[in-house]
Amino acid sequence: MNPAILFLSLVAVITVVVVWIVLRPLLAKRAGANSAANSSGQSNVDALRIELSEARRDQRLGLLSEASLFEAERELEARVLAESQQASSPTAPRYKRTAIALGVLLPVLAVGGYAAVGNPAAVVPDIARTAAVAPVAQTDAAKQMDELFTLAEERLNKEPNDVKGWLLLARAKASVGMFDGAMKAYEKAAALDPKDSEMWSDYADSAAGMSQGKMDGKPIELINKSLALDGKNIKALLLRGTWELQKNDLVAAEKSFTLAKSVSEPNSGFAQIADNALGDITSRRGGTPAAVAPPVGAPAANVSDAVLATVTLQLGPEARKAASQNSAVFLIVRAAGADRGPPLAAKKLALADADKPIVLTAADAMIGGAGLKPGAPVVLQARLSIAGQPMAQPGDWESAKANVTLPVGALTLAVDQPVRN
């Protein structure tokens, strides 16, 4: 969540609570109030406070947008005040004018006082984010993420049959590279709804991420479950095609990617992946189109095992000092000129393995594998993630970009530049 929005939301809630505490005695009714009405009103207030808590929880889980949360908070705060006032006796309050004056002046004075002696810029990420505090912000962000996931897990443990909740948690964890946790959540969802082909394909995608892109074993098992339910599941077809490329079964891979392309929306990301993969298959054959499968027993050219690069990383002293036991190193390969979008390959290493040479082959390619081949111009870059997350964040360290044409011999990347984006 945007820190500025979170801060302003908290300020609004705290202000309402403080103002209500101060004004409540002034708004108290004269003796003779109806006790049943008081009890009912307080119950309504408590219920509204629970609704506010649940709305914030749903926003943390991605079920409610920040704008919707803000509107919900404003509405619920107004209802809290209304219900609280109705909880008293129908007679007029003792000090209505004083209460109104304080209700207006307290928020104004609070905001004015903070502007005078506080630091409003500290809550705006683009102003407050500097190299000096970036590592602390990174740690705090990771802690907040862990707390959100813990809250979601606690809720789901109380409602274990919430299949949509488990899927939401699984996809959220997979999106930040927490594949182990994603796999556990997918396992829960699969037990509740084993006939969801999309769930099995997402499950397989996380399994592939956990195995660093290798499709043998658990990934292909899950891919096959997805395709058994829906033989035209696009993601499952792309994943199976990638597995077939890794096995160097070009004929089968071509069929999978051709089918995936035929059921994809034209010009979509899936269609582009399939197109790239089919182009890669053609290039592996030396530019000749597909014909028939090679004879049984004929040796296949082990293209996927050919070494395309051997990379050595050198972590700078400041980068090593900033690293922790949760840190990881990523080697990212992109097509020349492609600064954004899915990379051609991304290899994750434990910090302890950062000094070992990294061997890059076509088998390390992401879905489709297009572009990771001899003769391809690519850009290699290494990054030290302090929190071990795949997305670059302030506080991480990275190397300069190396523009090379594959294959390339020994290459050294110095990870000594702070990430400031």
N, C-alpha and C positions, 0 to 999 in steps of 0.2 A: 504494500500500500504506500502511496506517496506520503512521505513524512510530513510535508506541509499540511496536507488534508487531514492526516491523523492528528496532528497537533491542534489544528483549529477545531476539529470535532471534539477532542478532549477538553479544550478550553470552553467550548459552548456547553458541554454537559456539566463540567465543574461549576461554571458560572450559574447555571440554572439551579444546581443543587445548593450552592452557597446562598444565592438570593432567596431560595425557598426556606432555608433554615432561618435566615434573618427575618423574613417577612411572616413566617408562620404565626408567631405570637401576636403580631399586629393584626393579622387577619382572623384571629380566633373569634368565634361567635360568643354571644352572651349566654348565660346559663339557660338551661332548659332545652338544649339541643337534643335532637332525637338520637338516642344511642344506637338504634338499629341502622339509621342512615350513616352514622359515623363508621360503624363496623363495615357496612357494605362499601362505603367510599374508600376506606383504607384497603380493602381487598382488591378493589379495582386498581388502585395505585400500585399495589404490589404486582398485580397481573401485568400492568403496563410496563413496569420496570423489567419484568421477566421477558416481555416481548422485545424491549430494547436490547437486552443482553443477547437474546437469540438472533436478532438482526445483525449485531456486530459479529457474532460467531459465523453466521452464514456468509458475511462479507469476507471473513478470513478464509473461508473454504472455497471462495470463488463463486458462490451461489447468488451473490448480490453485488451489484456494481457499487463503486464508491459514491456515485451520484445518487443512486437509490438509497444507500445507507444514510447519506446526509439528509435526504428528504424524509426518510423514516424517523430519524432522530428528531427532526424539527416537529413532525406530527405527533410523535409519542411524548415529547416534552410538553407540548401544548395540552395534550390530553391528560398528562400527569397533573399539571397545574389545575386544569378544569375539574378533574375528579377530586383533587384534594380540597378545592374550594367547596365543591358540592357535598363533601363529607361532613361539613359543619352544619350547624342549625341554619334554617332559612332566614334568620334574622341578620341584620346588617353587621359587618365587621366593626370593631371598636375604633380602629385608626386607619381607615381606608385611604385617606389622602396621604398620610405619612408613608404607608406601605407602597403606594404608587410612586411617590417621589424617590424612595430608596430603591425600588425596583428599576427605575430608570438610571439613577445616579451611580449605583454600585458597578454595573457593567462598564459604564463610561469611564469611571475613575480607574477601574482595574486595567482596562485597555490603555488608557492614557499613562498610567503608572508604569506599565510594562514597556511601553514605547519609549518612556523617558530613561528608565534605568536598566531595562533588559536588552536583549540582542535578538530582534526579530529576524535578522538575516540567518541566524543559526538554524532556523527550521526550513529554510529554502535550500534544497539539495544542491542547486547549481552554484550558490554562493558559498555554502558551508563546506562543500566538498573540496578538500585540498589534499596535497600529498602527505602532509603531516598527520592528518586524522584519518586518512583513508583506511589503514589497517584496522583501526578501532571500529570504523563504520562497517567494514567487511565482517568483522567478528560479530558485531551486534546484529547485522542482517541475518547471518547464519543462525544465531541464537533465536531470533524472532521466527525464522522459518521452521526451526525445530519445534518451537513452542506451538506454532500453528498446526504442524503435523501431529504433535502430541494431543492437542485438543480434539482434532478430527478423529484420531484413533480412540480416544476416550469415549467420544460420542458413539462411534461405531461399535465399540465393545458393549455399549448399553443397548444398541439397536443392531445386533449382528446380522439381521436379515435385510439390511438396507443395501441392496446390490448396487444401486446408483451411487451411493456414498462410497462404497469400496472402489468402484470404477473411477470416481472423481479423485479419490486419494491416490490410486495407482497411477493415473495419468499425470497428476501433479508431481508426484515423486519422480516419475520417468522424465518429465520435462526438465528437471534440474539435475539429472544424472544420478539420482538415488535409486539405482536399478534393483538393489537388494530389497529395499523396502517396497518398491513397486511390484516386484515379483510376489511378495507375500500378500499384498493387497489384491493382486490379480487372482491369486490362488483362492482367496475368500470369495471373490466375485464369480469365479468359474464354478465353485461348488454350489452357488445359489442359482446361477443361470448358465448351464453348460451348453446351451443351444444358441449362443450369441457368437456368430462368426467374427464380427468386428472386435469383440472382446478378445477372442483367441489370437487374432492377428496383432492386436496391440500388445498382448501378453508375449507373443513371439518376438516382437520388436524390442521389448525390454530385455528378454532373454538374450537376444543378439547383442544388445548394448552391454550387458553384463559380461558376455564372453568376448568383448572387444571385436565384434563384427563377425566372429566365426559362427557359422550356421549349423555345424554338426551338433548332434546331441539334442539338448532340450529345445533350442530354437526350431529345428526342422520338425521335431515332434509336435510342437504347438502350431506350426504352419500347416501341417497336414490335418490337424483337427479343425482349423479354420476352413480349409478348402473342402473338407468332407461335408461341412454344413453349407458352404456356398462356394462352388467351384469357380466363381467369377469375382471373388473378393480381391479387390485391386491390390491392397497392401500385401496380402498373403501371396499373391502371384509374383509381385516384385521381390519379396523376400525369398520365395522359392527359386526364382530366377537367379538371384544372387548366390544362393547355395549351389545351384547347378553350375554357375560360373566358377565358383571355388572348387568344384569337383572337375572342372574343365570339360563338362558335358555341354558343349556349345549348341548342339541340336536341341536338346531339351530346354536349355536356357532361352533359346530363340523362341520356342513355342510359348514359354511362360510369359516372356516380355511382349510378344506379339498379342497374346490374349489380353494381357493387362492394358496394353495401349488401346485395343479395340473396345474395351468397356470403360475407358477413362473419358472424361470430358475433354474435348479438343483444347489444346493450349493450357491445360491444367498442369500442375506440378507433377502429378503422377504420369501424365502423358509424356512430359519432358524427360522424366527419369527413364521411362521405357524406350523412348527414342534414342537417348544417349547410350543405353545399354545395347540396343540393337546395332548402333553404329560401332560400339566397342567390339561386339561379336564379329562384325564384318571385318574390322581392322585386324582382329586376332587371326582371321583366316587368310590374311594377306590381301584383303580387298575383294575376295570372291564371295558370292552369295551362298546361302545355305544349300546344301544338296542333301546327302543322306548321311546317316550316322556312320562313323568309322566301323570297320569290321570288328566283330567281337574278338577281343584278345590283342587287337592292334595297339601298340604303344601310343599314348596321347602325348602331344607336346605339352610339357608342364609349364605353360605360360605363367600361371598364377604364382609359381614359386620362384620365378626369375627375380633377382635382386635389382630393384630400381634405384635404391639409395641406401647408404649407410651413414647414419647421422650420429654425431657425438655432441652432447650438450655440456655446456660449461655454465654453472650457476654462479652469478656474481656474489661477492661476500655479503652485500646487503640483502640480496634475495634469500640466501641461505639463512641469514639471521632472522628474517621475517617468517620463514617456513615453520610449520608445526607438524605434529604427527598426523594431522588430518589433510595435509597438503598433498597435491599430486601434480605431475607434469604431463602436459599434452603436447603432442607433435601434430600439427594441423597442416594439411596439404590442400591447396586450392588451385583451381585452374588459373592460368595467368590472366590478370585483369578482373578476376572475380573476387571482390573484397567482401561480399556478403553472400548469404544463402548457404545451403548445405555444402560442406567441404567434400573433396574427393575422398579424403581419408582423415581419420582422427584417431591417434593412438594415445591411450592413457597409461601412464607408468606411475608406480608408487615412488615416493620421494627417494627411497633407498636404492632404486634402480636407475635413478637419473644419470648416474655416471657411466652406465653401461651403453655400448653402441646400440642404436636402434636400427633394425633392418626393415626396410620398407619394400613390400612386394605388391603385386596386383591383387593378391588375396586380402590385403588390408583395405580394399575399396569399400566405400559405403554402398547403399542400395544402388544397383545398376553397374557400378564399377567403371562407368565411362570416364575416359580421360586419364586414368591411372595406368599408363602404358608407355613403352619405349617411344621416344620421339615427341612426347607431349611436353609443352612448356608449362611449368607449374611454379607455384610460390610455396615455400616451406617456412613455417614459423613455429617456434616453441614458446610455451607459456607455463609459468609456475602459478598454479591456482592455490592460494593460501588456504581456502576452505575446501579444496578438492572438487569444486563445481566446474562443469564444462563451459559455462558462460563466463566471459571475461568480466571482471569487476574491479573497481578501484581498490588498490592494495595488492593486486597481482603483479607479477613481473613477466616480461616477455623479451624475446629476441628481436633483432631486426629481421625484416623479411628477406629471404634468399630466393632470387629468381633463377631457376635452373631449367634445363631440359633433361628429361629422363632418358636413359639412366644416368646417374651421376655417381662418381666415386665417393671417397670419404669427404664428408661435409661437417663442419663444426658450427654450431649456433650458440652464441653467448647470450644467456638469459640474464640481462643486466639493466633492462629499461623498465621503469614503473609504468603500469597501466593507469591512465588518467581519464579514460572516457566515462 
